[in-house]
Amino acid sequence: MAVEYARVLRELGVTPAVVGRGAASAARFTAETGLGATRGGVATWLQKAERPLPPLGIVACGEKAIGSAARALIDAGIPRLLVEKPGGFDAADIAETAEAAARRHADVYVGYNRRFYASVAAAREIIRADGGATSFTFEFTEWSHVIAGLEKEEGVKAEWLLSNSTHVIDLAFHLGGLPEEWCAYTAGALPWHPAGAVFSGAGRTDAGVLFSYHANWQAPGRWGLEMLTPRHRLIFRPLETLQIQELGRVAIEAVEIDDELDRRFKPGVYRQVQAFLGAPGGPDLPTLADQLAMLPVYLRMRGDMG
């Protein structure tokens, strides 16, 4: 992700100061971007960096280091950060970073780039024109046969729903409202994800929209989202594309979208960085406080809470 952010920043005319940890990862970054990277991690860089420090920072490192790196930058006085999803290694790490941000009055945003897909922008306009969504359903099945073989730091895979599946979960609730009344069920377990392997639930959002979800990490499947309005069914499968079914018709057709930026760069990242570099806030850029509020939802979905 650091490479993807660097590509977008350079396209936008911004040359970032890059901080890496190990020599190998820094060398790979330089080879792919042409940008030099200071080695030794954020703490070492902060000791030597010229003052004043940059007013903005992007944290895109390994899962276990996201929270500590973000807190170091916050405590050093950098007032505005974009941190890779989900904002920390686990729920406790995210909460600790949110507390640091609140204490230092820092604006910290979480990088859920799916919110910035061209397909999502097109769907948002259709939903608005139709008077809003009336229901939605989504799937966040993960390919466990692939994930099991990935080389990750200890404990990272056990947080997979939070660190990866929340891409589609966040998008669904971003478009349909936050869950208000709902039930959640889990079953099974995987050696690398003991909390559960099959997930299902349903309920109503604070916007009065009914929803349901399903994921089976022990069976074939893929991410997907369907938003329903009084006039249309909008289908994201894969999420980068948009298909539409009109009321009274069985045909499903592709929606033409202007996805040039999503093809030139990692989908969603260009518009996400634009939002971060622009005016603070905005409905499409979730804050770390927003993420903290969603943590009980994610934990309940994976079976950690009743």
N, C-alpha and C positions, 0 to 999 in steps of 0.2 A: 504493500500500500504506500510505503514511503516513495517508491519510484513513481507510482501513479499520481500522487500529490505533487511531486516535483515536476512532472511533465505538464500538469495543468498550471502550476504557478509560473513556470517559464513562458507558457503560452500567453498568460495574462500579464507578462512583463514584470514579474516578481522574481528576484533571485534570493532564495532562502539561505540562511545559515543552517547547515545540516549537521546534526549531532548523531553519531552512531555509537554502538557499543564495541563490538568485536572488530578485529582487523579484516576478517573474511567478509563479513556483511558490508562493511564500509567499502571494501574494494569492489564488491558486486554492484553496490549502488552507484559508485563512480563510473564503472564500466558501462552501466545502462543509461546514465543520465548525463555524464560529463561534468557533474558537480562534485567538488571535493567534500569530504565529510570528516569532521573532527571525531576522533575516536576516544573511547573511555567512558562514555555515558554522560547523562545530563549533569550529574553532580560535579564531575570534573570540569565540564564546559563552563558551568556557572562560576567556578572559582577563577577562571581565566578570562571570561568574556568581558568585552568592553562595555562600559556603562554609558548611557542608559541601555538597558536591555530592550530587545524588540518588543513592540506593543502587542504582538500577536504570536501565537505558537500553535503548531499542529503536532499532536502526539500520535505516531503511527509505528509502534514497536510491538514486540512480542506480547502475547496476552498477559503474562505474569508481570510485565514491567509497566503496563499502561498506567495503572493507578499511581505507583511510586513516582514515575516520571512526571505525571501531571501535577502531583502535589509539590514536587520540587520546584516546578516552574511557577506554580501559584504562590508558594511561600517566598519565592525570589522576587515576586512583585509583578510578574507578567499578568496583565489584567484580562486577557481574552484568549481562550483556548478552544480548539476543536480537537476532540479526542476520538480515537477510533472506537467503534462499538465494541462492547456494550458500555464502555466508560471505566472498566476495571476488570480485574481477574474474576472476581466473584461478587456476591451481594455485599459482603462486608467491606471489600475494597472500594466498591462504588460508593457506598455510604460514607466511608472515610474521606474520599475525595470530594464528595458533595459538601461535607462539613467544612473542609478546608476552603472550598470555594465560597461558601457562605460567610465564613469568618473573615476572609480577605476581600470580600465583595468582588470576586472575580466572575466574569461571564464565561461559563464553560458549556460548550455544546457537544453533542454526541453525533458521530458520523454515520447516520443511517442513510446511505446514498440512494437506496431504492426510492425514497420519497421524492427524489429529484429526477427520476426517469422521465423521458419524453412521453412514454406510455401513460404514466401516472398523471402528468399534466393534461393530456388529452382526456383521460377518463374523468378527471376532476371537473372539467368544463361540461362534459355530458351529464354528469351527476347533478351539477348546479342547474343546468338547463331543464332537467327533468323534475326539479323540485326536491332533490335529495334522495339518498338511498333508503330503501325500506328493509333490506336484509343483505347479509353477505355470508360467505363461507370461505374457509381457507384451509390449505394443507401445508404442513411443514415437515413432510417426510424427509429424512436424511439417509444418505447411502452408507449404511453402517459397514457394508463389505469393503468400502473404500476407506472410510474414516479409521477403521480398525488398524489399517496398515500405515497410517500417517505417523511420522516422527514428530512428536510434540513433547513439551516439557511435562513433568509429572503433574497430574491433576487437571490439565487443560481439557482433555476430552470429557471429563466428568462434568464440566461446565458448558457442554456443547449447546444445549438448548439456549442458555443465556447468551453465549458468545457468538452463536451463528444463526440458530433458528429464529431469533428475535428480529432478524431482518424482515421476514415476511409477516411475523406477528405484529411488529411495530407498524408496518405499512397498512395492514388490515384495519387496525384500530385507529390509525391516523385518518383514514378515509371514512370510517364508519362510526367513530365515537368510542369513548373509553368504556370498558365493561363495567356494568353497574350491578345487575342481578344476573348471576350465572352459576353454573355447576361445572366441575372438572373431574375427569376420571383418568387414571393411569393404570397400566398393566405391564407385566414383564420387566425385564432388566437386561442390560448388556454388560459384558465384563468391563468395558470402559465408560459406561453410563449407567451406574446401578440405580439411579433414581427412577428410571422407567424406560420402556421401549415403545409403548403404544400409548397415544394420548388422544383424548376426545373430550368435547365439552360443548356447551351451548348457553345462550343467555340473551340479555338485552343491554344495549349500551346507554350511556347517558343522553344520547340523542334519540332514544326510543327505537333504535334499529335492532332487529333480531339478528343473531349470528350463531354460527356453529363452526367447529373446527375439528380436524382429524389429522393424525400423523401416525404412521406405523414404520418404525425404523427397522423392523424385521421382515419387511415385505417390499416389493417394488413400489415406486412412487416418485414424486417430485414436488417441488414447491409450486403452489398455485393459489390464486385468489379470484373469486367471482363476486362482483358487486351488482346488486339488483335494484333497479329503480322501477317506477310505474310504467316505463316505456321500454327499458332495455335491460339485457344481461350483459355485463362487461366482464370479459374473461382475460386474466393475466396468466398465461401458461405458455412459455416462460414469462417471468415478470417483465422482461424488457419489451414484450410485445403486447398488443391490445387487439382483442377480437370482440365482435359485438353481435348480439342477437336481438332483433326487434320484436316487439309485441305482435303476436299473431303470425310469426314466421318461425320455421324450424331451422332455416339456413343460418349458419354462423360465418361471418365475414370478417376479414382483416380490416382494421382501421388504419388509414394512412397517417403516420406521425412524422414529425420533423425530428428524426433521431440522429442527425449528422454528428452532434457532439458525443452522443452515446456510442457511436461507432468509431470515432477518432480517439476517444479516451475511454477509460474504464467507465461503464455506464453510470450516470448520475454524479460522478465526481466533479466534473467541470461546473455544473450548476450549484452543487453543494459548496464548492470553494468560493464561487461568486457570492453566494449568500453569506458565507462567513466573512469575506473581505468587505462586504457592503455594510449597510445599516444593521445595528445589533438587533437580535431577535427575529421575528417573523414566524409565521405559523408552521413553516416547513422545516425549520431548523430546531430540533428538540434540545432543550437545555438539560444539564445534568440533574437539575431539580425535577424535571419531567421524568427522567429515567428513574430517579429515586422513587417517585410516586408509582411507577409501573412495576417496580421490583416485586411487590406482593402478588401481582398478576402472573408474572413469569414463574415465580416460585410455586404458586398454586397450580399452574398448568403442568409443571413437571412433577408434582406430587409432594412438594416439601411442606405445604401448608393446607389445612382443611378449608 
